[in-house]
C-alpha cells in the first residue's frame, strides 16, 4: 500500500518501534499542515491509506469528496467527531479508530503549565540568561483553591496532584462528574458562579462537543480573581470565541496558560502570543514518545490488518460493502 501520514509535526511515526513492521509498503510523512482542501487532495492523490494524528486535521464532507483513491483512513485515538464518517462510508472509505494516549500525559502538562506560570519560570529563565538574578515573586500552591472543570480521566489526575500540594480542590461539571468527584472526597462548588469566583487556579478538562462548545463564557471569566490562573489543555473552543483574550486584557483572570487553539497549528501571529499574561505552548498535552508508541502502534496494526483483508477497529464496517 501507499500510505500517507499527515500533520506528523515531530516526525514521530517513523521513530516508533512499530514502524519497521510496514517494510514493503510505501510511506510518505508530511510534517507540515495543509488546510486548503484542493491542495490537500492533490497532495494525497495516488495514496491508498491515510493516517491522521489525533484531531490535527478535520475531514468534513467537502474535504472527503476531494479525495481520490483513498480506501482507508486510520485515526489515532478513538475520537472521530472531526471526520464525516457518513461521507466516508458513501465513498467506500473505511475508517479505523484505535487506541489513544494516556490521560496522565495531559495532566502532567497541565501541572507543568501551572508551576511555570505561578513561578514565572519562562521569564526568570530568560532574565537569568540576560544576567538578572530573581526578578519576580512567585505564588505558592499550598492553601490555594484549585478548580477542576470537569472531574474525568484527566481532571481526576490533576485534582489528585492538587491535593498532594495541599490545595483545596473544588469541582464543577455535569452530575456524573460531580458524583465521581464527591465519591473521591473532593468539594463541589455551591454554584457555577462560586466556582469561577473562588478559584485561584482553574483547569479545564472537558471534551469538546455540541454541548460544551463555548461553555465557558465571558461572564464566567469576568468573575475570576485578578490574580487567578486559567489553564486550558483541553480544547480552545470550550471558551466563548474571543472571550479569553478580552478577559486577559481586563486582567480577570490575571493569567492564562494555554496549550490549545481554535485553528492549529499556530504558525504566525495569534492574539494570545501578544499578551504578557499568557503562557502558550504548541499543543503538547499528548505529545510524548510513550503516547506516540501507543497510538501509532495501533495504527500499524490497523494498516496491516486491512492489507490482509481482515480490517479491525472499524468505525464504519458498512463502508466495505460500498467498494
C-alpha positions as CSV (number, residue, x, y, z in Angstrom):
1,X,0.0,0.0,0.0
2,X,0.9,3.6,-0.5
3,X,0.4,5.3,2.9
4,X,0.3,9.0,3.7
5,X,0.9,10.2,7.3
6,X,-0.1,13.8,7.6
7,X,0.5,16.5,10.3
8,X,3.3,14.5,11.9
9,X,5.0,17.7,13.2
10,X,7.7,15.9,15.2
11,X,8.3,13.1,12.6
12,X,7.2,10.7,15.4
13,X,5.7,7.9,13.3
14,X,9.0,6.8,11.8
15,X,10.6,6.7,15.2
16,X,8.2,4.2,16.7
17,X,9.0,0.6,17.4
18,X,6.1,-0.4,15.2
19,X,7.2,1.4,12.0
20,X,9.6,-1.3,10.7
21,X,6.7,-3.6,10.5
22,X,5.5,-1.7,7.5
23,X,8.5,-2.7,5.5
24,X,7.4,-3.3,1.9
25,X,4.8,-0.6,2.0
26,X,5.5,2.9,0.6
27,X,5.3,5.5,3.5
28,X,5.3,9.3,3.0
29,X,5.2,11.5,6.1
30,X,4.0,15.1,5.8
31,X,5.3,17.2,8.7
32,X,3.6,20.4,7.7
33,X,-0.2,21.2,7.7
34,X,-2.2,21.8,4.6
35,X,-5.6,23.5,5.2
36,X,-6.7,24.0,1.6
37,X,-9.0,21.1,0.6
38,X,-7.9,21.1,-3.1
39,X,-4.2,21.3,-2.3
40,X,-4.6,18.5,0.3
41,X,-6.4,16.3,-2.2
42,X,-3.7,16.9,-4.7
43,X,-1.1,16.0,-2.1
44,X,-2.9,12.8,-1.3
45,X,-3.5,11.7,-4.9
46,X,-2.3,8.2,-5.5
47,X,-2.3,7.0,-1.9
48,X,-4.3,4.0,-0.7
49,X,-4.3,4.8,3.1
50,X,-4.3,8.0,5.2
51,X,-3.1,8.2,8.8
52,X,-4.4,11.1,10.9
53,X,-2.7,12.1,14.1
54,X,-5.4,12.9,16.7
55,X,-7.7,15.8,15.6
56,X,-5.0,17.8,13.8
57,X,-6.9,17.7,10.5
58,X,-10.7,18.0,10.1
59,X,-12.3,15.9,7.3
60,X,-15.7,17.3,6.6
61,X,-17.8,16.1,3.6
62,X,-16.4,18.7,1.3
63,X,-12.8,17.6,2.0
64,X,-13.7,13.9,1.7
65,X,-15.3,14.4,-1.7
66,X,-12.0,15.7,-3.0
67,X,-10.2,12.5,-2.0
68,X,-9.4,10.1,-4.8
69,X,-8.1,6.6,-4.4
70,X,-8.1,6.6,-0.6
71,X,-9.5,3.3,0.7
72,X,-8.6,3.6,4.4
73,X,-8.3,6.3,7.0
74,X,-6.6,5.4,10.2
75,X,-7.4,7.8,13.1
76,X,-5.1,7.7,16.1
77,X,-7.2,7.7,19.2
78,X,-10.9,6.7,19.4
79,X,-12.5,10.1,18.6
80,X,-13.9,10.6,15.1
81,X,-16.1,13.7,15.6
82,X,-13.8,15.7,13.3
83,X,-14.3,13.2,10.4
84,X,-17.6,12.9,8.4
85,X,-17.8,9.2,8.8
86,X,-21.0,9.0,6.8
87,X,-19.4,10.7,3.8
88,X,-16.5,8.2,4.1
89,X,-19.0,5.4,4.1
90,X,-20.7,6.7,1.0
91,X,-17.3,6.8,-0.8
92,X,-16.4,3.3,0.4
93,X,-13.6,4.6,2.6
94,X,-13.1,2.5,5.7
95,X,-12.3,4.5,8.9
96,X,-10.4,2.9,11.8
97,X,-10.2,4.4,15.2
98,X,-7.7,2.9,17.7
99,X,-6.0,3.4,21.0
100,X,-5.4,6.8,22.5
101,X,-2.6,8.1,24.7
102,X,-2.5,8.1,28.5
103,X,-4.6,10.6,30.3
104,X,-1.6,11.2,32.6
105,X,0.4,13.0,29.8
106,X,-2.0,15.8,29.5
107,X,-2.4,16.0,33.3
108,X,1.4,16.2,33.6
109,X,1.5,19.1,31.1
110,X,-1.3,20.9,33.0
111,X,0.8,20.9,36.1
112,X,3.9,21.9,34.2
113,X,1.9,24.9,32.9
114,X,0.6,25.7,36.4
115,X,4.0,25.6,38.0
116,X,5.7,27.5,35.2
117,X,3.0,30.2,35.3
118,X,2.9,30.7,39.1
119,X,6.6,30.7,39.5
120,X,7.2,32.8,36.3
121,X,9.7,30.2,35.0
122,X,9.9,31.2,31.3
123,X,10.5,34.9,32.3
124,X,13.0,34.0,35.0
125,X,15.0,31.7,32.7
126,X,15.2,34.4,30.1
127,X,16.2,37.0,32.7
128,X,18.9,34.8,34.1
129,X,20.4,34.4,30.6
130,X,20.5,38.2,30.4
131,X,22.4,38.5,33.7
132,X,19.5,39.2,36.0
133,X,19.0,37.4,39.3
134,X,15.5,36.9,40.8
135,X,13.2,39.4,39.1
136,X,9.8,38.3,40.4
137,X,8.0,36.8,43.3
138,X,6.1,33.6,42.7
139,X,2.8,32.3,44.1
140,X,2.7,29.2,46.4
141,X,0.1,26.5,45.9
142,X,-0.5,25.4,49.4
143,X,-3.9,26.5,50.7
144,X,-5.0,27.9,47.3
145,X,-8.2,26.8,45.6
146,X,-7.8,24.6,42.6
147,X,-11.0,24.5,40.4
148,X,-11.4,21.3,38.3
149,X,-13.9,21.5,35.4
150,X,-14.7,18.6,35.0
151,X,-13.7,15.5,37.0
152,X,-13.0,12.9,34.3
153,X,-9.9,10.8,33.5
154,X,-7.6,13.8,33.2
155,X,-9.3,16.1,35.7
156,X,-9.1,13.4,38.3
157,X,-5.3,13.1,38.0
158,X,-4.9,16.9,38.1
159,X,-7.1,17.0,41.2
160,X,-5.1,14.3,43.0
161,X,-1.9,16.3,42.4
162,X,-3.6,19.4,43.7
163,X,-4.5,17.5,46.9
164,X,-0.8,16.4,47.2
165,X,0.2,20.1,47.0
166,X,-2.2,20.8,49.9
167,X,-4.6,22.8,47.8
168,X,-8.3,23.0,48.4
169,X,-9.7,21.2,45.3
170,X,-13.2,22.3,44.2
171,X,-15.0,20.7,41.2
172,X,-17.7,21.6,38.8
173,X,-19.3,19.9,35.9
174,X,-22.3,17.7,35.0
175,X,-24.0,15.5,37.5
176,X,-22.0,12.3,36.7
177,X,-18.7,14.3,37.0
178,X,-19.7,15.8,40.3
179,X,-20.8,12.4,41.7
180,X,-17.3,10.9,40.9
181,X,-15.6,14.0,42.5
182,X,-17.7,13.7,45.6
183,X,-17.0,10.0,45.9
184,X,-13.3,10.7,45.7
185,X,-13.6,13.2,48.6
186,X,-13.4,16.5,46.7
187,X,-15.5,19.5,47.4
188,X,-18.3,20.6,45.0
189,X,-18.8,24.3,44.4
190,X,-22.2,25.5,45.7
191,X,-22.9,27.1,42.3
192,X,-21.2,27.8,38.9
193,X,-20.7,31.4,39.9
194,X,-19.0,30.5,43.1
195,X,-16.8,28.0,41.2
196,X,-15.3,30.7,39.0
197,X,-15.2,33.4,41.7
198,X,-13.3,31.3,44.2
199,X,-10.7,29.5,42.1
200,X,-7.0,30.6,42.3
201,X,-6.2,28.1,39.6
202,X,-8.9,26.8,37.3
203,X,-8.2,23.9,35.0
204,X,-10.5,22.9,32.1
205,X,-10.9,19.2,31.4
206,X,-14.0,18.8,29.3
207,X,-14.4,17.0,25.9
208,X,-15.4,19.2,23.0
209,X,-18.9,18.5,21.6
210,X,-22.0,20.4,20.7
211,X,-23.0,20.7,24.4
212,X,-19.6,22.0,25.6
213,X,-18.7,24.4,22.7
214,X,-18.4,27.9,24.3
215,X,-19.5,26.5,27.7
216,X,-17.0,28.9,29.4
217,X,-18.4,32.4,28.8
218,X,-17.1,35.9,29.0
219,X,-19.3,36.3,32.1
220,X,-17.6,33.3,33.7
221,X,-14.2,34.7,33.1
222,X,-15.2,38.1,34.4
223,X,-16.0,36.5,37.8
224,X,-12.5,35.2,38.2
225,X,-10.0,36.9,40.6
226,X,-7.4,39.3,39.2
227,X,-4.7,37.0,40.5
228,X,-6.3,33.8,39.2
229,X,-4.8,31.5,36.6
230,X,-6.9,29.8,33.9
231,X,-5.4,26.6,32.4
232,X,-6.7,25.1,29.2
233,X,-5.1,21.8,27.9
234,X,-8.4,20.5,26.5
235,X,-9.8,22.4,23.5
236,X,-9.9,26.2,22.8
237,X,-13.5,26.1,21.6
238,X,-14.6,25.3,25.1
239,X,-14.2,29.0,25.7
240,X,-16.5,31.5,24.0
241,X,-14.8,32.9,20.9
242,X,-12.6,35.9,21.7
243,X,-13.6,35.9,25.4
244,X,-10.2,34.8,26.8
245,X,-8.2,37.5,25.0
246,X,-10.6,40.2,26.2
247,X,-10.6,38.8,29.7
248,X,-6.8,38.7,30.0
249,X,-6.7,42.3,28.7
250,X,-9.1,43.2,31.6
251,X,-6.9,41.1,34.0
252,X,-9.8,38.8,35.0
253,X,-8.3,36.3,35.2
254,X,-4.9,37.8,35.6
255,X,-3.1,35.0,33.8
256,X,-3.8,32.1,31.4
257,X,-1.8,29.0,30.4
258,X,-2.9,27.6,27.1
259,X,-1.9,24.6,25.1
260,X,-4.8,24.6,22.5
261,X,-6.1,27.0,19.9
262,X,-9.1,27.3,17.6
263,X,-7.0,26.8,14.4
264,X,-3.9,24.7,14.7
265,X,-1.0,24.8,14.1
266,X,-0.4,28.4,15.1
267,X,2.4,29.5,12.8
268,X,2.1,33.2,12.8
269,X,0.6,35.9,15.0
270,X,-2.0,34.9,17.5
271,X,-3.7,37.4,19.9
272,X,-2.6,35.3,22.9
273,X,1.0,35.4,21.9
274,X,1.0,39.1,22.2
275,X,-0.1,39.2,25.8
276,X,2.4,39.3,28.7
277,X,-0.1,37.4,30.9
278,X,-0.5,34.3,28.7
279,X,1.8,31.3,28.7
280,X,1.4,29.5,25.4
281,X,2.6,26.0,24.3
282,X,2.0,24.2,20.9
283,X,-0.5,21.5,21.9
284,X,2.0,19.3,23.8
285,X,-0.6,17.6,26.0
286,X,-0.3,14.1,24.5
287,X,2.9,14.7,22.6
288,X,5.2,12.2,24.4
289,X,7.2,9.3,23.0
290,X,5.1,6.9,25.0
291,X,1.8,8.2,23.7
292,X,3.1,8.1,20.1
293,X,4.2,4.5,20.6
294,X,0.7,3.5,21.8
295,X,-1.2,5.5,19.1
296,X,0.9,4.7,16.1
297,X,1.4,1.1,17.2
298,X,-2.4,0.7,17.0
299,X,-2.4,2.4,13.6
300,X,0.2,0.0,12.2
301,X,-1.9,-3.0,13.4
302,X,-4.9,-1.4,11.5
303,X,-2.9,-0.9,8.3
304,X,-1.5,-4.4,8.3
305,X,-4.9,-6.0,9.1
306,X,-6.6,-4.0,6.3
307,X,-3.8,-5.1,3.9
308,X,-4.5,-8.7,4.8
309,X,-8.2,-8.3,4.1
310,X,-9.1,-8.6,7.8
311,X,-9.8,-5.0,8.9
312,X,-10.0,-4.1,12.6
313,X,-11.2,-1.2,14.8
314,X,-13.7,-0.1,12.1
315,X,-15.9,2.9,12.8
316,X,-18.0,2.2,9.6
317,X,-17.8,-1.5,8.7
318,X,-20.6,-0.9,6.1
319,X,-18.1,1.0,4.0
320,X,-16.5,-2.3,3.0
321,X,-19.8,-3.2,1.2
322,X,-19.6,0.0,-0.9
323,X,-16.4,-0.9,-2.6
